[in-house]
Amino acid sequence: MSPRGVNLENVTVVLHQPRLSENIGTAARAASNMGLGSLIAVQPNQIREDILMASATKGGQRLIENMSVYENLPDALAVSQENKIAIVFGPERTGLTTVELRLCQAVVSIPTNSKTTSSINLAQAVLIVGYELLLAESDETLSPPIKMAPVGEVQAMYDHFKRALLELGFLPEENSDYWIMNFARIFNRAGLTHEDCNLQILRVTEHVPWPKKTAAPKLEGNKEK
């Protein structure tokens, strides 16, 4: 899905387990330079306000002043609702784990042309992604905007989808999450709505031979009118 007509104020930068206050501050500066709306830190290793403000400089200090801090990634990603977008950047040394990637609807990688240094620092990553979004903001919207399903609803869809495919014997019991991630990559390219999430469940689960005491799963939430 092409991010055309992006409203940068609706974009939140989520820094997962950043190591140093300097890294948070410089990432805030990069996000501010690209016009991104807000900043979240999840389980930061340290928070030193003086270092945060100094490294953010004047441009990024607004994001630091309004920054939210969370103890876990799922709670932080709850902001990704009503067409608000959370872009998650993993720890500087390791990046995001497979479990953490399952919480995301799309994966972005930034290639480098160096055989000796294949990684970039946190602020550089934020700046590059923000720059691409800044370019997309100026593009003419080719189709009417759609209301994306909240990340929690999408995750619930995949959980139910996995359960249904296991009941059908389509997925192996061992390493079933790996196969669901492959399905997720396909579905997420489309940009799932509330109706899309319900459709996937209803179309699959109506053919599942559920045990008599087990009802077919349904998603919570009001339907759009």
MARTORVEX-504531 format. One record per residue (C-alpha): x, y, z. Coordinates in nm, 4 decimals, decimal comma, padded with zeros to 6 digits. Layout:
N
SITE       east      north         up
SITE          X          Y          Z
...
This chain:
225
SITE       east      north         up
SITE    00,0000    00,0000    00,0000
SITE    00,1482    00,3320   -00,1033
SITE    00,1460    00,5953    00,1757
SITE    00,0085    00,8730   -00,0468
SITE   -00,1452    01,1799    00,1102
SITE    00,0084    01,1044    00,4516
SITE   -00,0874    01,3350    00,7377
SITE    00,2429    01,3554    00,9235
SITE    00,0746    01,4757    01,2432
SITE   -00,0873    01,1327    01,2666
SITE    00,2502    00,9567    01,2660
SITE    00,3980    00,8475    01,6010
SITE    00,7605    00,7380    01,6325
SITE    00,7890    00,4494    01,8804
SITE    01,1390    00,3820    02,0152
SITE    01,1446    00,0341    02,1678
SITE    01,4043   -00,0143    02,4440
SITE    01,6384    00,2704    02,3404
SITE    01,9701    00,2500    02,5254
SITE    02,0759    00,6111    02,5744
SITE    01,9052    00,9426    02,6368
SITE    02,1177    01,0928    02,3576
SITE    01,9664    00,8462    02,1125
SITE    01,6138    00,9420    02,2140
SITE    01,6948    01,3120    02,1844
SITE    01,8554    01,2895    01,8400
SITE    01,5693    01,0689    01,7186
SITE    01,3266    01,3374    01,8399
SITE    01,5203    01,5987    01,6442
SITE    01,5050    01,3838    01,3289
SITE    01,1310    01,3221    01,3722
SITE    01,0677    01,6922    01,4245
SITE    01,2674    01,7866    01,1149
SITE    01,0427    01,5627    00,9063
SITE    00,7231    01,6934    01,0700
SITE    00,6236    01,3722    01,2483
SITE    00,3575    01,4252    01,5111
SITE    00,4610    01,2534    01,8344
SITE    00,7150    01,0351    02,0144
SITE    00,6871    00,7313    02,2420
SITE    00,9618    00,5513    02,4335
SITE    00,9042    00,1911    02,5441
SITE    01,1153    00,0542    02,8299
SITE    01,3982    00,3073    02,7825
SITE    01,7249    00,2099    02,9470
SITE    01,7651    00,5621    03,0851
SITE    01,5780    00,8940    03,0894
SITE    01,7906    01,1997    03,1659
SITE    01,5929    01,5108    03,0895
SITE    01,8955    01,7386    03,0564
SITE    02,0542    01,5107    02,7963
SITE    01,7238    01,4572    02,6181
SITE    01,6622    01,8285    02,5757
SITE    02,0208    01,9101    02,4774
SITE    02,0447    01,6393    02,2115
SITE    01,6960    01,7099    02,0755
SITE    01,7893    02,0781    02,0219
SITE    01,5171    02,3378    01,9833
SITE    01,3447    02,1604    01,6957
SITE    01,2884    01,8325    01,8778
SITE    01,2213    01,9624    02,2285
SITE    00,8461    01,9830    02,1711
SITE    00,8381    01,6100    02,1012
SITE    01,0451    01,5401    02,4131
SITE    00,8170    01,7531    02,6310
SITE    00,5121    01,5628    02,5074
SITE    00,6773    01,2194    02,4903
SITE    00,4907    00,9253    02,6438
SITE    00,6722    00,6382    02,8146
SITE    00,5283    00,2849    02,8230
SITE    00,6301   -00,0368    02,9957
SITE    00,5386   -00,2655    02,7053
SITE    00,5028   -00,2494    02,3286
SITE    00,1362   -00,3610    02,2934
SITE    00,0191   -00,0719    02,5121
SITE    00,2303    00,1718    02,3103
SITE    00,0821    00,0450    01,9844
SITE   -00,2702    00,1153    02,1081
SITE   -00,2155    00,4670    01,9669
SITE   -00,2404    00,3177    01,6183
SITE   -00,6145    00,3750    01,5917
SITE   -00,8427    00,5954    01,3864
SITE   -00,5874    00,6229    01,1054
SITE   -00,3014    00,7105    01,3398
SITE    00,0202    00,5324    01,2462
SITE    00,2885    00,4027    01,4810
SITE    00,6332    00,3384    01,3340
SITE    00,8355    00,1124    01,5633
SITE    01,2145    00,1270    01,5809
SITE    01,3814   -00,1577    01,7686
SITE    01,6779   -00,1552    02,0089
SITE    01,9982   -00,0183    01,8598
SITE    02,1972   -00,3400    01,8934
SITE    01,9424   -00,6100    01,8148
SITE    01,6413   -00,4604    01,6407
SITE    01,2925   -00,6035    01,6924
SITE    01,2436   -00,9686    01,7844
SITE    01,0153   -01,2033    01,5916
SITE    00,7514   -01,1752    01,8653
SITE    00,7628   -00,7952    01,8465
SITE    00,7443   -00,7985    01,4670
SITE    00,4190   -00,9947    01,4922
SITE    00,2620   -00,6865    01,6517
SITE    00,3407   -00,4813    01,3408
SITE    00,1386   -00,4738    01,0209
SITE    00,4305   -00,4075    00,7875
SITE    00,8083   -00,4375    00,8061
SITE    01,0526   -00,1775    00,6721
SITE    01,4218   -00,2361    00,6160
SITE    01,6808    00,0225    00,5114
SITE    01,9560   -00,1237    00,2910
SITE    02,3146   -00,0029    00,3097
SITE    02,5988   -00,0289    00,0597
SITE    02,8735   -00,1066    00,3076
SITE    03,0326   -00,4489    00,3530
SITE    03,1795   -00,3555    00,6898
SITE    02,9011   -00,1455    00,8471
SITE    02,5546   -00,2803    00,7751
SITE    02,3666   -00,0823    01,0395
SITE    02,2707    00,2810    01,0903
SITE    02,1999    00,4644    01,4147
SITE    01,8552    00,5295    01,5558
SITE    01,8297    00,8952    01,4520
SITE    01,9416    00,8127    01,0984
SITE    01,6720    00,5463    01,0685
SITE    01,4038    00,7863    01,1941
SITE    01,5254    01,0548    00,9545
SITE    01,5189    00,8275    00,6489
SITE    01,1722    00,6885    00,7206
SITE    01,0450    01,0385    00,8019
SITE    01,1899    01,1726    00,4772
SITE    01,0065    00,9082    00,2754
SITE    00,6824    00,9997    00,4524
SITE    00,7484    01,3690    00,3892
SITE    00,7766    01,2968    00,0172
SITE    00,4587    01,0921    00,0287
SITE    00,2724    01,3779    00,2002
SITE    00,3094    01,5948   -00,1095
SITE    00,1782    01,3264   -00,3461
SITE   -00,1726    01,3678   -00,4786
SITE   -00,4117    01,1223   -00,3190
SITE   -00,5222    00,8794   -00,5880
SITE   -00,8199    00,7330   -00,4025
SITE   -01,0443    00,8329   -00,1095
SITE   -00,8830    00,7662    00,2312
SITE   -00,9915    00,4518    00,4119
SITE   -01,0334    00,3999    00,7842
SITE   -00,7779    00,1425    00,8897
SITE   -00,8638   -00,1233    01,1492
SITE   -00,6965   -00,0690    01,4889
SITE   -00,3846   -00,2778    01,5407
SITE   -00,5514   -00,4705    01,8246
SITE   -00,8386   -00,5726    01,5973
SITE   -00,6003   -00,6873    01,3259
SITE   -00,4023   -00,8920    01,5786
SITE   -00,7260   -01,0488    01,7071
SITE   -00,8144   -01,1410    01,3487
SITE   -00,4841   -01,3229    01,3043
SITE   -00,5282   -01,5060    01,6359
SITE   -00,8740   -01,6273    01,5312
SITE   -00,7531   -01,7035    01,1800
SITE   -00,4742   -01,9211    01,3191
SITE   -00,7176   -02,1044    01,5452
SITE   -00,9520   -02,1732    01,2543
SITE   -00,6747   -02,3016    01,0282
SITE   -00,5469   -02,5268    01,3069
SITE   -00,8982   -02,6704    01,3516
SITE   -00,9108   -02,7386    00,9768
SITE   -00,5735   -02,9102    00,9894
SITE   -00,4314   -02,6616    00,7392
SITE   -00,1541   -02,5398    00,9697
SITE    00,0964   -02,7590    01,1523
SITE    00,0761   -02,7376    01,5313
SITE    00,4503   -02,6768    01,5449
SITE    00,5648   -02,3263    01,4474
SITE    00,2158   -02,2159    01,3406
SITE    00,2993   -01,8520    01,4197
SITE    00,5604   -01,8553    01,1432
SITE    00,2977   -01,9461    00,8831
SITE    00,0507   -01,6897    01,0156
SITE    00,3192   -01,4208    00,9764
SITE    00,3382   -01,5117    00,6061
SITE   -00,0370   -01,4655    00,5729
SITE   -00,0096   -01,1386    00,7643
SITE    00,2446   -00,9991    00,5182
SITE   -00,0001   -01,0624    00,2344
SITE   -00,3069   -00,9187    00,4082
SITE   -00,1264   -00,6159    00,5497
SITE   -00,0249   -00,4935    00,2057
SITE   -00,3907   -00,4169    00,1406
SITE   -00,4429   -00,1999    00,4498
SITE   -00,7094   -00,3845    00,6482
SITE   -01,0359   -00,2205    00,7563
SITE   -01,2851   -00,3326    01,0222
SITE   -01,4965   -00,5019    00,7539
SITE   -01,1902   -00,6760    00,6109
SITE   -01,1053   -00,8247    00,9513
SITE   -01,4577   -00,9555    01,0031
SITE   -01,4771   -01,0911    00,6506
SITE   -01,1610   -01,2992    00,6915
SITE   -01,2969   -01,4573    01,0099
SITE   -01,6527   -01,5161    00,8909
SITE   -01,5579   -01,6646    00,5565
SITE   -01,3115   -01,9076    00,7141
SITE   -01,4811   -01,9988    01,0404
SITE   -01,8204   -02,0753    00,8845
SITE   -01,6571   -02,3824    00,7299
SITE   -01,4739   -02,4938    01,0426
SITE   -01,6143   -02,8056    01,2138
SITE   -01,6088   -02,6442    01,5593
SITE   -01,6811   -02,8692    01,8608
SITE   -02,0398   -02,8337    01,9804
SITE   -01,9396   -02,6451    02,2953
SITE   -01,7133   -02,4090    02,1021
SITE   -01,8631   -02,1172    01,9158
SITE   -01,6939   -01,9759    01,6082
SITE   -01,4982   -01,6635    01,7027
SITE   -01,6262   -01,3135    01,6291
SITE   -01,4575   -00,9783    01,6447
SITE   -01,5784   -00,7095    01,8828
SITE   -01,6470   -00,3600    01,7573
SITE   -01,9143   -00,1541    01,5913
SITE   -01,9594   -00,1844    01,2210
SITE   -01,9008    00,1228    01,0131
SITE   -02,2044    00,2711    00,8502
